[in-house]
Amino acid sequence: MTNSKKWKTGADGQKFVASFSGGKDSTLALYEAMKTGKAIGLIIVLEEDGTRSRSHGMTVDLIKAQAESIGLPIHLTATSWTNYEVTFIEMLKKMKALGAEALVTGDLDMPEHGCWHEKVANIAGLKLGMPLWEVNHTEVVERFINLGFKTIITTVNLTFGMQESDLGKVLTHEYVQELKERGIDPCGESGEFHTTVIDGPIFKQPIAIQKGEIIRDGDYAFLPLTLETKAE
């Protein structure tokens, strides 16, 4: 039997580590888990060269700025897709040794059986917490906005109805409605888009960013973000 019914509350009363992408879902899941458990760190897997996150392509400097503003230690590791699972499990075991009792993720639609995060958490001896699991997608994004989080669209899949003009837009109630009218999942759960969170109730200060030139790569378009440079 699966323990899926406990996923939403798996981190309650636990010391936990959060799998963090810097996007809206993992940030909201972290926020929700912090209300009932104790966060001891964030984990992020980088591309093999160690310069960007494997999930959202964020720069290490930007990721570190998010973690610093949130006030949590960040644990980074670089790996290939081939070695991803082994590397992730090793990281979870290290976090368990540091006191973690649960892994928190921002997944919404994870199937009850064959859940990869449950598999790796079990191998590492951790419980699994998914505070957003099975929550309605519109409810998730509206909760995120109502709480005062601010996030920017930084990646779009042009085959799923997204456009280059969507890049750089802030997720607002009005924009969510527009996405729904265009037939696009407002959470982007099928890979329609990715976001980068720059402010919110768990941030001590907003992340000052600069927008780069849009990059087109096949079916995708990206808006590079860098930390704003302070004038001397």
GROMACS elastic network, one bead per residue, 0.5 to 0.9 nm:
[ bonds ]
;  ai    aj funct       b0    kb
    1     4     6  0.88037   500
    2     5     6  0.79548   500
    2   112     6  0.71920   500
    2   113     6  0.70940   500
    3     6     6  0.56813   500
    3     7     6  0.70884   500
    3   112     6  0.85219   500
    4     7     6  0.52657   500
    4     8     6  0.82533   500
    4   111     6  0.88645   500
    4   112     6  0.57833   500
    4   113     6  0.82047   500
    4   118     6  0.89542   500
    5     8     6  0.71816   500
    5     9     6  0.84851   500
    5   112     6  0.86777   500
    6     9     6  0.54977   500
    6    10     6  0.54936   500
    6   128     6  0.82887   500
    6   129     6  0.77614   500
    6   130     6  0.88330   500
    7    11     6  0.81159   500
    7   127     6  0.85349   500
    7   128     6  0.59544   500
    7   130     6  0.52436   500
    7   131     6  0.70960   500
    7   133     6  0.72764   500
    8    11     6  0.79187   500
    8    12     6  0.87933   500
    8   128     6  0.85314   500
    8   129     6  0.57222   500
    8   132     6  0.66801   500
    8   133     6  0.60651   500
    8   134     6  0.87358   500
    9    12     6  0.53242   500
    9    33     6  0.82427   500
    9    36     6  0.86086   500
    9   128     6  0.85610   500
    9   129     6  0.59542   500
    9   130     6  0.72175   500
    9   131     6  0.64207   500
   10    13     6  0.86415   500
   10    14     6  0.80282   500
   10    33     6  0.89950   500
   10   102     6  0.71625   500
   10   103     6  0.84005   500
   10   104     6  0.80947   500
   10   127     6  0.61921   500
   10   128     6  0.52785   500
   10   130     6  0.69881   500
   10   131     6  0.80126   500
   11    14     6  0.50928   500
   11    15     6  0.73298   500
   11    16     6  0.64961   500
   11    33     6  0.63632   500
   11    34     6  0.87571   500
   11    36     6  0.73226   500
   11    37     6  0.58216   500
   11    38     6  0.83901   500
   11   101     6  0.79862   500
   11   102     6  0.57567   500
   11   103     6  0.73414   500
   11   104     6  0.68552   500
   11   127     6  0.72157   500
   11   128     6  0.67655   500
   11   130     6  0.79990   500
   11   131     6  0.83335   500
   12    15     6  0.85663   500
   12    33     6  0.70371   500
   12    34     6  0.87089   500
   12    35     6  0.84076   500
   12    38     6  0.85254   500
   12   129     6  0.80063   500
   13    36     6  0.57669   500
   13    38     6  0.72243   500
   14    36     6  0.79357   500
   14    38     6  0.61538   500
   14    39     6  0.83623   500
   14   100     6  0.77777   500
   14   101     6  0.58506   500
   14   102     6  0.64368   500
   14   127     6  0.88570   500
   15    37     6  0.59976   500
   15    39     6  0.57987   500
   15    40     6  0.64197   500
   15    99     6  0.69160   500
   15   100     6  0.51140   500
   15   101     6  0.52847   500
   15   102     6  0.64489   500
   15   103     6  0.89155   500
   16    33     6  0.84614   500
   16    34     6  0.88725   500
   16    37     6  0.70092   500
   16    38     6  0.60685   500
   16    40     6  0.59287   500
   16    41     6  0.74140   500
   16    95     6  0.87141   500
   16    96     6  0.88498   500
   16    99     6  0.81712   500
   16   101     6  0.55745   500
   16   103     6  0.56050   500
   16   104     6  0.66746   500
   16   126     6  0.88165   500
   16   127     6  0.88285   500
   16   129     6  0.86355   500
   17    38     6  0.86632   500
   17    39     6  0.58599   500
   17    40     6  0.57282   500
   17    41     6  0.50260   500
   17    42     6  0.56526   500
   17    43     6  0.70174   500
   17    92     6  0.83103   500
   17    95     6  0.70950   500
   17    96     6  0.87238   500
   17   100     6  0.61219   500
   17   101     6  0.80076   500
   17   102     6  0.64631   500
   17   103     6  0.52108   500
   17   104     6  0.61938   500
   17   105     6  0.89772   500
   18    26     6  0.78402   500
   18    29     6  0.84196   500
   18    30     6  0.65056   500
   18    33     6  0.89356   500
   18    39     6  0.73445   500
   18    40     6  0.83631   500
   18    41     6  0.65420   500
   18    43     6  0.61783   500
   18    44     6  0.88306   500
   18   102     6  0.84940   500
   18   103     6  0.57886   500
   18   105     6  0.60373   500
   18   106     6  0.86633   500
   19    26     6  0.70699   500
   19    30     6  0.87263   500
   19    41     6  0.89868   500
   19    42     6  0.60337   500
   19    43     6  0.50710   500
   19    44     6  0.62923   500
   19    45     6  0.88056   500
   19   103     6  0.71607   500
   19   104     6  0.61596   500
   19   105     6  0.53713   500
   19   106     6  0.77912   500
   20    23     6  0.77598   500
   20    25     6  0.89894   500
   20    26     6  0.54582   500
   20    27     6  0.70600   500
   20    30     6  0.81618   500
   20    42     6  0.59105   500
   20    43     6  0.58699   500
   20    44     6  0.57375   500
   20    45     6  0.88432   500
   20   104     6  0.87791   500
   20   105     6  0.74099   500
   20   106     6  0.81346   500
   21    24     6  0.84217   500
   21    25     6  0.84641   500
   21    26     6  0.61684   500
   21    27     6  0.78774   500
   21    43     6  0.85468   500
   21    44     6  0.65837   500
   21    45     6  0.86229   500
   21    53     6  0.74347   500
   21    54     6  0.85969   500
   21    55     6  0.62917   500
   21    56     6  0.64720   500
   21    58     6  0.83421   500
   21    63     6  0.83246   500
   21   196     6  0.84117   500
   22    25     6  0.85284   500
   22    26     6  0.67797   500
   22    27     6  0.64958   500
   22    56     6  0.77510   500
   22    58     6  0.78818   500
   22    62     6  0.88368   500
   22    63     6  0.66895   500
   22    66     6  0.73041   500
   22    67     6  0.88781   500
   22   195     6  0.77211   500
   22   196     6  0.55994   500
   22   197     6  0.60003   500
   22   198     6  0.86539   500
   23    26     6  0.59657   500
   23    27     6  0.61609   500
   23    28     6  0.86998   500
   23    56     6  0.77224   500
   23   151     6  0.74894   500
   23   152     6  0.88156   500
   23   194     6  0.67716   500
   23   197     6  0.54709   500
   24    27     6  0.51301   500
   24    28     6  0.60155   500
   24    29     6  0.85063   500
   24   106     6  0.85364   500
   24   141     6  0.81566   500
   24   144     6  0.75013   500
   24   149     6  0.82997   500
   24   150     6  0.86239   500
   24   151     6  0.67470   500
   24   187     6  0.86007   500
   24   194     6  0.83346   500
   24   195     6  0.63357   500
   24   196     6  0.68753   500
   24   197     6  0.60469   500
   25    28     6  0.52143   500
   25    29     6  0.60704   500
   25    30     6  0.85155   500
   25   105     6  0.83974   500
   25   107     6  0.72337   500
   25   108     6  0.82830   500
   25   132     6  0.79990   500
   25   140     6  0.81638   500
   25   141     6  0.83697   500
   25   144     6  0.85086   500
   25   187     6  0.81069   500
   26    29     6  0.50615   500
   26    30     6  0.60897   500
   26    31     6  0.86344   500
   26   104     6  0.84671   500
   26   105     6  0.60980   500
   26   107     6  0.76909   500
   27    30     6  0.50739   500
   27    31     6  0.62596   500
   27    32     6  0.87359   500
   27   106     6  0.74818   500
   27   144     6  0.89976   500
   27   197     6  0.75456   500
   27   202     6  0.89063   500
   28    32     6  0.61714   500
   28    33     6  0.85348   500
   28   106     6  0.72995   500
   28   131     6  0.86607   500
   28   132     6  0.81628   500
   28   140     6  0.84130   500
   28   143     6  0.86833   500
   28   144     6  0.64496   500
   28   149     6  0.85865   500
   29    32     6  0.51357   500
   29    33     6  0.60450   500
   29    34     6  0.84862   500
   29   104     6  0.72673   500
   29   105     6  0.65173   500
   29   106     6  0.50400   500
   29   107     6  0.83463   500
   29   129     6  0.89258   500
   29   130     6  0.69970   500
   29   131     6  0.56324   500
   29   132     6  0.62583   500
   30    33     6  0.51498   500
   30    34     6  0.60299   500
   30    35     6  0.88456   500
   30    39     6  0.80204   500
   30   104     6  0.71438   500
   30   105     6  0.77384   500
   30   106     6  0.76883   500
   30   131     6  0.83953   500
   31    34     6  0.52271   500
   31    35     6  0.67665   500
   31   201     6  0.82697   500
   31   202     6  0.68171   500
   32    35     6  0.55030   500
   32    36     6  0.74550   500
   32    37     6  0.88949   500
   32   131     6  0.64668   500
   32   132     6  0.84236   500
   33    36     6  0.56482   500
   33    37     6  0.57013   500
   33    38     6  0.77367   500
   33    39     6  0.78238   500
   33   104     6  0.74094   500
   33   129     6  0.78349   500
   33   130     6  0.83906   500
   33   131     6  0.65964   500
   34    37     6  0.51051   500
   34    38     6  0.57340   500
   34    39     6  0.61304   500
   35    38     6  0.80175   500
   39    42     6  0.80900   500
   39    72     6  0.76241   500
   39   100     6  0.84510   500
   40    72     6  0.67465   500
   40    73     6  0.72165   500
   40    95     6  0.86946   500
   40    98     6  0.85462   500
   40    99     6  0.79619   500
   40   100     6  0.69948   500
   41    67     6  0.88237   500
   41    72     6  0.53520   500
   41    74     6  0.57138   500
   41    75     6  0.71952   500
   41    95     6  0.82298   500
   41   100     6  0.86835   500
   42    67     6  0.75587   500
   42    72     6  0.67849   500
   42    73     6  0.63290   500
   42    75     6  0.60518   500
   42    76     6  0.85008   500
   43    73     6  0.88044   500
   43    74     6  0.59231   500
   43    76     6  0.60231   500
   43    77     6  0.81944   500
   43    91     6  0.78864   500
   43    92     6  0.85771   500
   43    95     6  0.89285   500
   44    53     6  0.68474   500
   44    54     6  0.81837   500
   44    55     6  0.86250   500
   44    63     6  0.87141   500
   44    74     6  0.75737   500
   44    75     6  0.64000   500
   44    76     6  0.51417   500
   44    77     6  0.67480   500
   44    78     6  0.86708   500
   45    50     6  0.87183   500
   45    52     6  0.87250   500
   45    53     6  0.59360   500
   45    54     6  0.59205   500
   45    55     6  0.76891   500
   45    75     6  0.85767   500
   45    76     6  0.59084   500
   45    77     6  0.51534   500
   45    78     6  0.56683   500
   45    79     6  0.70724   500
   45    84     6  0.82557   500
   45    87     6  0.86103   500
   45    88     6  0.76343   500
   46    49     6  0.76883   500
   46    50     6  0.53565   500
   46    51     6  0.68865   500
   46    52     6  0.55043   500
   46    55     6  0.79370   500
   46    57     6  0.83292   500
   46    58     6  0.89737   500
   46    60     6  0.83855   500
   46    76     6  0.68619   500
   46    77     6  0.58288   500
   46    79     6  0.64578   500
   46    80     6  0.86099   500
   47    50     6  0.53864   500
   47    51     6  0.67652   500
   47    52     6  0.57856   500
   47    53     6  0.58376   500
   47    55     6  0.86836   500
   47    57     6  0.81907   500
   47    77     6  0.85480   500
   47    78     6  0.54427   500
   47    79     6  0.58949   500
   47    80     6  0.65721   500
   47    81     6  0.85354   500
   48    51     6  0.80263   500
   48    52     6  0.86826   500
   48    54     6  0.85086   500
   48    77     6  0.88479   500
   48    78     6  0.50653   500
   48    80     6  0.54942   500
   48    81     6  0.87877   500
   49    52     6  0.78016   500
   49    78     6  0.69565   500
   49    79     6  0.81883   500
   50    53     6  0.77743   500
   50    60     6  0.79168   500
   50    76     6  0.86493   500
   50    77     6  0.74783   500
   50    78     6  0.52547   500
   50    79     6  0.80789   500
   51    57     6  0.87124   500
   51    58     6  0.82897   500
   51    59     6  0.59827   500
   51    60     6  0.58550   500
   51    61     6  0.88258   500
   51    78     6  0.86379   500
   52    55     6  0.87909   500
   52    56     6  0.80581   500
   52    57     6  0.50611   500
   52    58     6  0.50695   500
   52    60     6  0.57118   500
   52    63     6  0.88533   500
   52    78     6  0.89761   500
   53    56     6  0.58106   500
   53    58     6  0.51452   500
   53    59     6  0.66130   500
   53    60     6  0.71301   500
   53    63     6  0.82286   500
   53    78     6  0.84619   500
   54    57     6  0.57088   500
   54    58     6  0.80311   500
   54    78     6  0.84497   500
   54    79     6  0.86898   500
   54    80     6  0.89217   500
   54    81     6  0.88555   500
   55    58     6  0.81436   500
   56   154     6  0.85553   500
   56   155     6  0.78660   500
   56   194     6  0.67105   500
   56   195     6  0.78809   500
   56   196     6  0.82424   500
   57   155     6  0.89224   500
   57   224     6  0.87392   500
   58    61     6  0.84029   500
   58    62     6  0.66667   500
   58    63     6  0.67008   500
   58   196     6  0.81333   500
   58   224     6  0.80108   500
   58   225     6  0.76886   500
   58   226     6  0.88392   500
   59    62     6  0.53512   500
   59    63     6  0.63545   500
   59    64     6  0.87059   500
   59   224     6  0.87759   500
   59   225     6  0.79335   500
   59   226     6  0.74017   500
   60    63     6  0.50368   500
   60    64     6  0.60620   500
   60    65     6  0.85244   500
   60    76     6  0.88778   500
   61    64     6  0.51672   500
   61    65     6  0.61687   500
   61    66     6  0.87656   500
   61   226     6  0.78106   500
   61   227     6  0.72867   500
   62    65     6  0.50180   500
   62    66     6  0.63384   500
   62    67     6  0.87602   500
   62   207     6  0.82307   500
   62   209     6  0.84655   500
   62   225     6  0.79365   500
   62   226     6  0.65667   500
   62   227     6  0.62372   500
   63    66     6  0.51983   500
   63    67     6  0.63623   500
   63    68     6  0.86718   500
   63    74     6  0.86057   500
   64    67     6  0.50680   500
   64    68     6  0.60432   500
   64    69     6  0.85460   500
   64    73     6  0.88945   500
   64    74     6  0.71433   500
   65    68     6  0.50871   500
   65    69     6  0.61429   500
   65    70     6  0.85667   500
   65   207     6  0.69216   500
   65   227     6  0.82305   500
   66    69     6  0.52030   500
   66    70     6  0.61608   500
   66    71     6  0.84660   500
   66   197     6  0.80812   500
   66   198     6  0.72764   500
   66   199     6  0.86757   500
   66   203     6  0.76732   500
   66   206     6  0.86239   500
   66   207     6  0.69027   500
   67    70     6  0.50388   500
   67    71     6  0.59152   500
   67    72     6  0.55501   500
   67    73     6  0.66123   500
   67    74     6  0.62922   500
   67   203     6  0.86677   500
   68    72     6  0.63754   500
   68    73     6  0.74812   500
   68    74     6  0.84566   500
   68   203     6  0.85372   500
   68   204     6  0.84433   500
   69    72     6  0.80583   500
   69   199     6  0.88299   500
   69   202     6  0.79396   500
   69   203     6  0.50007   500
   69   204     6  0.50046   500
   69   205     6  0.58884   500
   69   206     6  0.74811   500
   69   207     6  0.77182   500
   70   202     6  0.55620   500
   70   204     6  0.61296   500
   70   205     6  0.83886   500
   71   202     6  0.84352   500
   71   203     6  0.77670   500
   71   204     6  0.76088   500
   75    91     6  0.82926   500
   75    95     6  0.89475   500
   76    91     6  0.88191   500
   77    87     6  0.78362   500
   77    88     6  0.85026   500
   77    91     6  0.78977   500
   78    84     6  0.88291   500
   78    87     6  0.83508   500
   79    82     6  0.80748   500
   79    83     6  0.62309   500
   79    84     6  0.59872   500
   79    87     6  0.68944   500
   80    83     6  0.53480   500
   80    84     6  0.58276   500
   80    87     6  0.89857   500
   81    85     6  0.80252   500
   82    85     6  0.78005   500
   82    86     6  0.88170   500
   83    86     6  0.55663   500
   83    87     6  0.60715   500
   83    88     6  0.85432   500
   84    87     6  0.52262   500
   84    88     6  0.60067   500
   84    89     6  0.86364   500
   85    88     6  0.50732   500
   85    89     6  0.61664   500
   85    90     6  0.85768   500
   85   120     6  0.76728   500
   86    89     6  0.52727   500
   86    90     6  0.62356   500
   86    91     6  0.86983   500
   86   120     6  0.89226   500
   87    90     6  0.51060   500
   87    91     6  0.62509   500
   87    92     6  0.87433   500
   88    91     6  0.50700   500
   88    92     6  0.62728   500
   88    93     6  0.87173   500
   88   120     6  0.77163   500
   89    92     6  0.50108   500
   89    93     6  0.61941   500
   89    94     6  0.86438   500
   89   120     6  0.58126   500
   89   121     6  0.75160   500
   89   123     6  0.72285   500
   89   124     6  0.61921   500
   90    93     6  0.51475   500
   90    94     6  0.63339   500
   90    95     6  0.87489   500
   90   124     6  0.77998   500
   91    94     6  0.51114   500
   91    95     6  0.63142   500
   91    96     6  0.87145   500
   91   124     6  0.88557   500
   92    96     6  0.61631   500
   92    97     6  0.86254   500
   92   100     6  0.84445   500
   92   103     6  0.79598   500
   92   120     6  0.80880   500
   92   121     6  0.72620   500
   92   123     6  0.89686   500
   92   124     6  0.58878   500
   92   125     6  0.86019   500
   92   126     6  0.80219   500
   93    97     6  0.62849   500
   93    98     6  0.87170   500
   93   100     6  0.89129   500
   93   121     6  0.88993   500
   93   123     6  0.85046   500
   93   124     6  0.50692   500
   93   125     6  0.76038   500
   93   126     6  0.85452   500
   94    97     6  0.50571   500
   94    98     6  0.64405   500
   94    99     6  0.89528   500
   94   100     6  0.88426   500
   94   124     6  0.88073   500
   95    99     6  0.64849   500
   95   100     6  0.55129   500
   95   101     6  0.85952   500
   96    99     6  0.50740   500
   96   101     6  0.63075   500
   96   102     6  0.82003   500
   96   124     6  0.73527   500
   96   125     6  0.75122   500
   96   126     6  0.71954   500
   97   100     6  0.70768   500
  100   103     6  0.77249   500
  100   126     6  0.74696   500
  101   125     6  0.78367   500
  101   126     6  0.52783   500
  101   127     6  0.63012   500
  101   128     6  0.88779   500
  102   121     6  0.76453   500
  102   125     6  0.84199   500
  102   128     6  0.54698   500
  102   129     6  0.66546   500
  103   117     6  0.83748   500
  103   118     6  0.89387   500
  103   121     6  0.65790   500
  103   126     6  0.63678   500
  103   127     6  0.61792   500
  103   129     6  0.59310   500
  103   130     6  0.84293   500
  104   127     6  0.86558   500
  104   128     6  0.60936   500
  104   130     6  0.57248   500
  104   131     6  0.78155   500
  105   117     6  0.80795   500
  105   128     6  0.79732   500
  105   129     6  0.65689   500
  105   130     6  0.53144   500
  105   131     6  0.77802   500
  105   132     6  0.85265   500
  106   129     6  0.88510   500
  106   130     6  0.60314   500
  106   131     6  0.71433   500
  106   132     6  0.62647   500
  106   133     6  0.77338   500
  107   110     6  0.62231   500
  107   130     6  0.62845   500
  107   131     6  0.82306   500
  107   132     6  0.64388   500
  107   133     6  0.59775   500
  107   134     6  0.85807   500
  108   130     6  0.77061   500
  108   131     6  0.84445   500
  108   132     6  0.53528   500
  108   134     6  0.53356   500
  108   135     6  0.64660   500
  108   136     6  0.82895   500
  108   137     6  0.78056   500
  108   140     6  0.89635   500
  108   189     6  0.80442   500
  109   132     6  0.87174   500
  109   133     6  0.61666   500
  109   134     6  0.56877   500
  109   135     6  0.82783   500
  109   189     6  0.82445   500
  110   113     6  0.85059   500
  110   114     6  0.88224   500
  110   115     6  0.64326   500
  110   116     6  0.87780   500
  110   133     6  0.70386   500
  110   134     6  0.78321   500
  111   114     6  0.68181   500
  111   115     6  0.61423   500
  112   115     6  0.65240   500
  114   117     6  0.89519   500
  114   118     6  0.80477   500
  114   119     6  0.76994   500
  115   118     6  0.53403   500
  115   119     6  0.63615   500
  116   119     6  0.50075   500
  116   120     6  0.63539   500
  116   121     6  0.85196   500
  117   120     6  0.53167   500
  117   121     6  0.59477   500
  117   122     6  0.84145   500
  117   128     6  0.74063   500
  118   121     6  0.51045   500
  118   122     6  0.59723   500
  118   123     6  0.85688   500
  118   126     6  0.87913   500
  118   127     6  0.78361   500
  118   128     6  0.61054   500
  119   122     6  0.52942   500
  119   123     6  0.63398   500
  119   124     6  0.87989   500
  120   123     6  0.50834   500
  120   124     6  0.62662   500
  120   125     6  0.86019   500
  120   126     6  0.85134   500
  121   124     6  0.51400   500
  121   125     6  0.61048   500
  121   127     6  0.62268   500
  121   128     6  0.63450   500
  122   126     6  0.56092   500
  122   127     6  0.68183   500
  122   128     6  0.81489   500
  123   126     6  0.76373   500
  129   133     6  0.89132   500
  130   133     6  0.54226   500
  131   134     6  0.89459   500
  131   135     6  0.86219   500
  132   135     6  0.55044   500
  132   136     6  0.87054   500
  132   140     6  0.73648   500
  133   136     6  0.88784   500
  134   137     6  0.84417   500
  135   138     6  0.86267   500
  135   139     6  0.69792   500
  135   140     6  0.65798   500
  136   139     6  0.51933   500
  136   140     6  0.62658   500
  136   141     6  0.89338   500
  137   140     6  0.51067   500
  137   141     6  0.64462   500
  137   142     6  0.86190   500
  137   185     6  0.75213   500
  137   186     6  0.67813   500
  137   187     6  0.58199   500
  137   188     6  0.88924   500
  137   189     6  0.83781   500
  138   141     6  0.53405   500
  138   142     6  0.60429   500
  138   143     6  0.84417   500
  138   176     6  0.81228   500
  138   185     6  0.81586   500
  138   186     6  0.62543   500
  138   187     6  0.71222   500
  139   142     6  0.51554   500
  139   143     6  0.59498   500
  139   144     6  0.84703   500
  140   143     6  0.52181   500
  140   144     6  0.62052   500
  140   145     6  0.88125   500
  140   187     6  0.76696   500
  141   145     6  0.62919   500
  141   146     6  0.86030   500
  141   171     6  0.84469   500
  141   172     6  0.89519   500
  141   173     6  0.86122   500
  141   176     6  0.79901   500
  141   186     6  0.69551   500
  141   187     6  0.63373   500
  142   145     6  0.51290   500
  142   146     6  0.59937   500
  142   147     6  0.85100   500
  142   172     6  0.83544   500
  142   173     6  0.68816   500
  142   176     6  0.82963   500
  143   146     6  0.50831   500
  143   147     6  0.61120   500
  143   148     6  0.88400   500
  144   147     6  0.54288   500
  144   148     6  0.69153   500
  144   149     6  0.59218   500
  144   150     6  0.84009   500
  144   200     6  0.89711   500
  145   148     6  0.53587   500
  145   149     6  0.55126   500
  145   150     6  0.70732   500
  145   151     6  0.88698   500
  145   171     6  0.73770   500
  145   172     6  0.65182   500
  145   173     6  0.72664   500
  146   149     6  0.75036   500
  146   173     6  0.88616   500
  147   200     6  0.73354   500
  147   201     6  0.69669   500
  148   199     6  0.78403   500
  148   200     6  0.53250   500
  148   201     6  0.64360   500
  149   197     6  0.72635   500
  149   198     6  0.77970   500
  149   199     6  0.55097   500
  149   201     6  0.66339   500
  149   202     6  0.87279   500
  149   203     6  0.89887   500
  150   170     6  0.68489   500
  150   171     6  0.69909   500
  150   172     6  0.84330   500
  150   196     6  0.85888   500
  150   197     6  0.58154   500
  150   198     6  0.58297   500
  150   199     6  0.50570   500
  150   200     6  0.60633   500
  150   206     6  0.89098   500
  151   169     6  0.83752   500
  151   170     6  0.56563   500
  151   171     6  0.59466   500
  151   172     6  0.89244   500
  151   195     6  0.60600   500
  151   196     6  0.53413   500
  151   198     6  0.57651   500
  151   199     6  0.71890   500
  151   200     6  0.88393   500
  152   167     6  0.76731   500
  152   168     6  0.55504   500
  152   169     6  0.55719   500
  152   171     6  0.64222   500
  152   194     6  0.84656   500
  152   195     6  0.52566   500
  152   196     6  0.53228   500
  152   197     6  0.64381   500
  152   198     6  0.76384   500
  153   156     6  0.75850   500
  153   166     6  0.68230   500
  153   167     6  0.51308   500
  153   168     6  0.51823   500
  153   169     6  0.55085   500
  153   170     6  0.64803   500
  153   171     6  0.73943   500
  153   193     6  0.68955   500
  153   194     6  0.60148   500
  153   196     6  0.66619   500
  153   222     6  0.89327   500
  153   223     6  0.79516   500
  154   166     6  0.85396   500
  154   167     6  0.55056   500
  154   168     6  0.61528   500
  154   169     6  0.83381   500
  154   193     6  0.74487   500
  154   194     6  0.59080   500
  154   195     6  0.52613   500
  154   196     6  0.65284   500
  154   221     6  0.83336   500
  154   222     6  0.57031   500
  154   224     6  0.69924   500
  154   225     6  0.78600   500
  155   164     6  0.88934   500
  155   166     6  0.88665   500
  155   167     6  0.67399   500
  155   192     6  0.82732   500
  155   193     6  0.52475   500
  155   194     6  0.50056   500
  155   195     6  0.68323   500
  155   220     6  0.70919   500
  155   221     6  0.58839   500
  155   223     6  0.63890   500
  155   224     6  0.87929   500
  156   159     6  0.88657   500
  156   160     6  0.83887   500
  156   161     6  0.89377   500
  156   162     6  0.58535   500
  156   163     6  0.68651   500
  156   164     6  0.71663   500
  156   166     6  0.75624   500
  156   167     6  0.70661   500
  156   191     6  0.80027   500
  156   192     6  0.58496   500
  156   194     6  0.66886   500
  156   219     6  0.84811   500
  156   220     6  0.56926   500
  156   221     6  0.54802   500
  156   222     6  0.66122   500
  156   223     6  0.89290   500
  157   160     6  0.57416   500
  157   161     6  0.75312   500
  157   162     6  0.59670   500
  157   163     6  0.77672   500
  157   191     6  0.68709   500
  157   192     6  0.50826   500
  157   193     6  0.60710   500
  157   219     6  0.58596   500
  157   221     6  0.67651   500
  158   161     6  0.59359   500
  158   162     6  0.50090   500
  158   163     6  0.57431   500
  158   164     6  0.76573   500
  158   192     6  0.78006   500
  158   218     6  0.87728   500
  158   219     6  0.53302   500
  158   220     6  0.56932   500
  158   221     6  0.72232   500
  159   162     6  0.70826   500
  159   163     6  0.88817   500
  159   192     6  0.81735   500
  159   219     6  0.62184   500
  159   220     6  0.81126   500
  160   163     6  0.88620   500
  160   184     6  0.74822   500
  160   190     6  0.86340   500
  160   191     6  0.81747   500
  160   192     6  0.56310   500
  160   193     6  0.88614   500
  161   182     6  0.73209   500
  161   183     6  0.77500   500
  161   184     6  0.67992   500
  161   192     6  0.76024   500
  162   165     6  0.82874   500
  162   166     6  0.66921   500
  162   167     6  0.89693   500
  162   179     6  0.87433   500
  162   182     6  0.89235   500
  162   184     6  0.79272   500
  162   192     6  0.66572   500
  162   193     6  0.75214   500
  163   166     6  0.54282   500
  163   167     6  0.75403   500
  163   221     6  0.82059   500
  164   167     6  0.55994   500
  164   214     6  0.79396   500
  164   216     6  0.87529   500
  164   220     6  0.88538   500
  164   221     6  0.63527   500
  164   222     6  0.81672   500
  164   223     6  0.89233   500
  165   168     6  0.78378   500
  165   169     6  0.81494   500
  166   169     6  0.57079   500
  167   170     6  0.88315   500
  167   214     6  0.81050   500
  167   221     6  0.80685   500
  167   222     6  0.72587   500
  167   223     6  0.61691   500
  168   211     6  0.77914   500
  168   223     6  0.69092   500
  169   172     6  0.87292   500
  169   175     6  0.82682   500
  170   175     6  0.78253   500
  170   195     6  0.89785   500
  171   174     6  0.81831   500
  171   175     6  0.60422   500
  171   176     6  0.67055   500
  171   195     6  0.87474   500
  172   175     6  0.51047   500
  172   176     6  0.60997   500
  172   177     6  0.86184   500
  173   176     6  0.50772   500
  173   177     6  0.62917   500
  173   178     6  0.86998   500
  174   177     6  0.51944   500
  174   178     6  0.63290   500
  174   179     6  0.87975   500
  175   179     6  0.61946   500
  175   180     6  0.86530   500
  175   186     6  0.87629   500
  176   179     6  0.51196   500
  176   180     6  0.63126   500
  176   181     6  0.86930   500
  176   185     6  0.87752   500
  176   186     6  0.56163   500
  176   187     6  0.87379   500
  177   180     6  0.51322   500
  177   181     6  0.62112   500
  177   182     6  0.86652   500
  177   186     6  0.80250   500
  178   181     6  0.50895   500
  178   182     6  0.62865   500
  178   183     6  0.87740   500
  178   184     6  0.86748   500
  178   186     6  0.89646   500
  179   182     6  0.50428   500
  179   183     6  0.63997   500
  179   184     6  0.51215   500
  179   185     6  0.69512   500
  179   186     6  0.60118   500
  180   184     6  0.52346   500
  180   185     6  0.63506   500
  180   186     6  0.63115   500
  181   184     6  0.74032   500
  182   185     6  0.89843   500
  183   186     6  0.89585   500
  184   187     6  0.85014   500
  184   188     6  0.72934   500
  184   192     6  0.74642   500
  185   188     6  0.51390   500
  185   189     6  0.67301   500
  185   190     6  0.76625   500
  185   192     6  0.75884   500
  186   189     6  0.80754   500
  187   190     6  0.84594   500
  187   192     6  0.84596   500
  187   193     6  0.81941   500
  187   194     6  0.88339   500
  188   191     6  0.54409   500
  188   193     6  0.52689   500
  188   194     6  0.70029   500
  189   192     6  0.69299   500
  189   193     6  0.80908   500
  190   193     6  0.82730   500
  191   194     6  0.72621   500
  196   225     6  0.87881   500
  197   200     6  0.79310   500
  197   207     6  0.83808   500
  198   203     6  0.82467   500
  198   205     6  0.88455   500
  198   206     6  0.56437   500
  198   208     6  0.75104   500
  198   209     6  0.81018   500
  199   202     6  0.79620   500
  199   203     6  0.58116   500
  199   204     6  0.84205   500
  199   205     6  0.69421   500
  199   207     6  0.63938   500
  200   203     6  0.53419   500
  200   204     6  0.83375   500
  200   205     6  0.83634   500
  200   206     6  0.74637   500
  201   204     6  0.77878   500
  202   205     6  0.89042   500
  203   206     6  0.65092   500
  203   207     6  0.85898   500
  205   208     6  0.89814   500
  207   227     6  0.75133   500
  207   228     6  0.84477   500
  208   226     6  0.86149   500
  208   227     6  0.60092   500
  208   228     6  0.53498   500
  208   229     6  0.85931   500
  209   225     6  0.62718   500
  209   226     6  0.55126   500
  209   229     6  0.83531   500
  210   224     6  0.84410   500
  210   225     6  0.56818   500
  210   226     6  0.52587   500
  210   227     6  0.59489   500
  210   228     6  0.51478   500
  210   229     6  0.81851   500
  211   214     6  0.86747   500
  211   223     6  0.68192   500
  211   224     6  0.61178   500
  211   226     6  0.67018   500
  211   227     6  0.89160   500
  211   228     6  0.88931   500
  212   215     6  0.88218   500
  212   223     6  0.62613   500
  212   224     6  0.50443   500
  212   225     6  0.59697   500
  212   226     6  0.74986   500
  213   222     6  0.85716   500
  213   223     6  0.64897   500
  213   224     6  0.68029   500
  214   221     6  0.67422   500
  214   222     6  0.55776   500
  214   224     6  0.68481   500
  215   220     6  0.83983   500
  215   221     6  0.55460   500
  215   222     6  0.50813   500
  215   223     6  0.64798   500
  215   224     6  0.77146   500
  216   219     6  0.77626   500
  216   220     6  0.60084   500
  216   222     6  0.64590   500
  217   220     6  0.52441   500
  217   221     6  0.60234   500
  217   222     6  0.80208   500
  218   221     6  0.78426   500
  225   228     6  0.89631   500
  226   229     6  0.85802   500
